[in-house]
Amino acid sequence: MFNHHKLKCYALALEVTAKTVPTVVRRWPHYLSDQFKRAMTSVVLNISEGNGRQTPKDRKRFFNIATASAKESASILDIAYSFNLISSQSYDEFQDKLLQIVKMVSRLP
């Protein structure tokens, strides 16, 4: 098992990306669904890559990218919600999970 598999933020980001995103974006315009998928994938990949780095400065750089991608995902949800492409319940659930991910990543050393 790799070390990033032990991180709760990694598990939550992977869960959202792999299980939830595909079902929610099915009816979205391609440009918006593609951007959301890429942003969420970036969260997962940068948590993993940052966790594998040796120096604190290098780790922080990747964790900052993961956080920025999570915030980008939150903005994409804002757009989808304003276009009536997502229910308020799904919107709230996604935003809550993204906020949890951002908080967890910001506490990583």
N, C-alpha and C positions, 0 to 999 in steps of 0.2 A: 504494500500500500504506500502510495506517495503521501508526503506530509500534507499537501493541500486537501486530500480527502478527509482529513481530520477537522478541517475548518467548517464551522457552522455556516459562515457566510458563503463559502463555496457551495455547500450542499443546497442552501436556499436559492442561490443564483442559478445553479444547475437545474433545480426543480422547476423554477419559474420558466427558464429558457426551454427546457426539454418537454415539460408536460403541459404547461399552461399557455405559453405563447402561441403554439400552432393552432390551438382551438379558438383562441380569441381573434386572431388576425385573419381568419379565413375569408371574411367578407370585406376586408379593408382594401383600399386601392393598393396596387402593387408597390408603388413608391413608398408608401407609409409602412406597409407590413415589412418590406425588405429592410428599411432603415431601423425599424424596431428590432427585428431579428438580429441584425448586425450589432446594434448597440448592446443588446442583452448578451450576445455571444462574447462581445468584448469584455463585459463585466466578468464572466466566468474565466476567460482566458487570462486576463490580467491579474486576477486574484491568484490563479495558479502560478503564473510566471513570476509574480512578485514574491510569492512564498518560497520560490526556488532560488532567489537571489541571496548572495552572501552578505553584502554590505547594507547597513540600514538605509543609506541614501538611495541605493538602487531599488531596494524593496519598496521604499516610500514612493518612488517615481511610478512604479507599476500599480501600487494601491491607489495613488491619486488618479491614474487613468481609469481604473475600475470604478472609482467613485464618480468621476466625470461621466462615464458611460451610463452609470445608473441614473444620474441626473438627466442625461439626455433622454433616456428611456422614459423618465417621468414626464418630460416635456412632450414627448411623442404621444403619451397617453392623454395629456391635456388637449392636444390637437384632435386626437381621435374622439375624445369626449365632446369637444366643441362641434365636431362634425356628426354627432350622434351615432358613432360607430361602435360604441361600447356602453354598456349599462352603467348606471351609477354604482351598483354593487360591485361589478367587476373592476371598475375604475378605482374605487376605494380599496379593494383587496390588493390590486397591483401596487397602488401608491404606498400602502402600508408595508408590503413586502420589500419594495425598493428602499423605503426609508429604513427598514430593519437592516438591509444589506449595507447601506451607506454607514449606518452607525457602527455595525460590526467591523467593517473594513477600516474605518477611521481609528479603531482601537487596536488594530494589528501593529505589532512592533516593527 
